[in-house]
Structures are given as structure tokens and as C-alpha cells.
Amino acid sequence: LATVDVVRGIRMLERLQVPVLALVENMARTECNDCGAVHYPFGQGHISDVLASISKTSGSVPAFSLPIVPDAGTATTLAAAERTPVLASEMDRLIDSIMRS
């Protein structure tokens, strides 16, 4: 259902001529600090399904999957966010993509 809602929202933005700069799947996964295993507490995402549904009309839209990072809520400065490498690298990619748009 959420996938359908996202596609409908994107199509509405297209009709209003509002550009879609990127798709962001927030809190998509978390990595175990002890064993390194990746877990999907809300289930596997469907960002690829959304991209496939909108590619015919929107063309190529960059997509990002941001992990759950427990310390992100307290990372109120850029320096603090940079101490969380996974989040920092994904955020850098997202910002670069938006700036190129």
C-alpha cells in the first residue's frame, strides 16, 4: 500500500510540474554492532518497485536507502553526523545528487 501511495504522490507532483529530485527510503535497515548482520525491522523496502513504476514518466530519479542510526537523533551538528560513517556517506550522496539537479 505504501508503494502505491508513493507512486500516486509522485504522479501528482508531476501533474503540478514539481520536480522530484530523489526518492529516499528512511530507516530502511540496521546493522548489528556485534555480528555485522543487516536487519530490516520494517521488512525489505520496495524502492526498486517505485522506481520501475515511475521510470516511464519521471525518467531517472536517484534513490537512496538510509539506515537506522541510533545516534542520528543526537547528531545535531555536521561534525556529529560525520562520526556516523554509514549515515554520513548516504547523506553526502543525497546532497550531491540534489545539488546536481
C-alpha positions as CSV (number, residue, x, y, z in Angstrom):
1,L,0.0,0.0,0.0
2,A,2.8,2.5,0.8
3,T,4.4,1.8,-2.6
4,V,1.1,2.7,-4.3
5,D,0.8,5.9,-2.2
6,V,4.4,7.0,-3.1
7,V,3.8,6.4,-6.9
8,R,0.5,8.3,-6.7
9,G,2.2,11.2,-4.9
10,I,4.9,11.4,-7.5
11,R,2.4,11.4,-10.3
12,M,0.5,14.2,-8.5
13,L,3.8,16.2,-8.3
14,E,4.4,15.6,-12.0
15,R,1.0,17.0,-12.9
16,L,1.7,20.1,-10.8
17,Q,5.1,20.3,-12.5
18,V,7.0,19.9,-9.3
19,P,10.3,18.1,-10.0
20,V,11.1,15.0,-8.0
21,L,14.7,15.4,-7.0
22,A,15.2,12.0,-5.3
23,L,13.5,9.1,-3.6
24,V,14.5,8.4,0.0
25,E,13.7,5.3,1.9
26,N,14.3,6.3,5.5
27,M,15.0,3.9,8.3
28,A,15.4,1.0,5.8
29,R,17.7,-1.2,7.8
30,T,20.0,-1.5,10.7
31,E,23.3,-3.3,11.2
32,C,24.1,-5.4,14.2
33,N,27.2,-3.9,16.0
34,D,28.2,-7.4,17.3
35,C,28.0,-9.6,14.2
36,G,27.5,-7.1,11.3
37,A,24.3,-8.7,10.1
38,V,21.8,-6.4,8.4
39,H,18.3,-6.5,9.6
40,Y,15.1,-5.0,8.1
41,P,12.8,-4.3,11.0
42,F,10.0,-2.9,8.8
43,G,10.6,-5.5,6.0
44,Q,12.5,-5.2,2.8
45,G,11.9,-1.9,1.1
46,H,10.2,-1.5,-2.2
47,I,12.1,1.4,-3.6
48,S,13.0,-0.6,-6.8
49,D,9.3,-1.2,-7.4
50,V,8.6,2.6,-7.1
51,L,11.5,3.4,-9.5
52,A,10.1,0.9,-12.0
53,S,6.6,2.3,-11.7
54,I,7.7,5.9,-12.3
55,S,10.6,5.5,-14.8
56,K,8.2,5.7,-17.7
57,T,7.1,9.2,-16.8
58,S,9.8,10.6,-14.5
59,G,12.9,9.3,-16.2
60,S,15.8,8.6,-14.0
61,V,15.4,9.6,-10.3
62,P,18.2,9.0,-7.9
63,A,17.2,6.7,-5.0
64,F,18.7,6.5,-1.5
65,S,18.2,4.0,1.3
66,L,19.1,5.5,4.7
67,P,19.8,3.1,7.6
68,I,18.5,3.4,11.1
69,V,21.3,5.0,13.1
70,P,20.6,5.2,16.8
71,D,23.0,8.2,17.3
72,A,21.5,10.2,14.4
73,G,18.9,11.8,16.7
74,T,21.6,13.3,18.8
75,A,23.8,14.3,15.8
76,T,22.7,17.9,15.8
77,T,25.8,19.1,14.1
78,L,27.6,18.1,10.9
79,A,30.6,17.0,12.9
80,A,28.5,14.7,15.0
81,A,26.8,13.2,11.9
82,E,30.2,12.6,10.3
83,R,31.1,10.3,13.2
84,T,28.4,8.0,11.9
85,P,30.1,6.9,8.6
86,V,27.1,5.0,7.1
87,L,24.7,7.9,7.5
88,A,27.3,10.5,6.5
89,S,28.1,8.7,3.2
90,E,24.4,8.3,2.3
91,M,23.6,11.9,3.2
92,D,26.6,13.1,1.1
93,R,25.3,11.1,-1.9
94,L,21.8,12.5,-1.4
95,I,23.0,16.1,-1.1
96,D,25.3,15.8,-4.1
97,S,22.5,14.4,-6.2
98,I,20.1,17.2,-5.2
99,M,22.7,19.8,-5.9
100,R,23.3,18.4,-9.4
101,S,19.6,18.6,-10.2
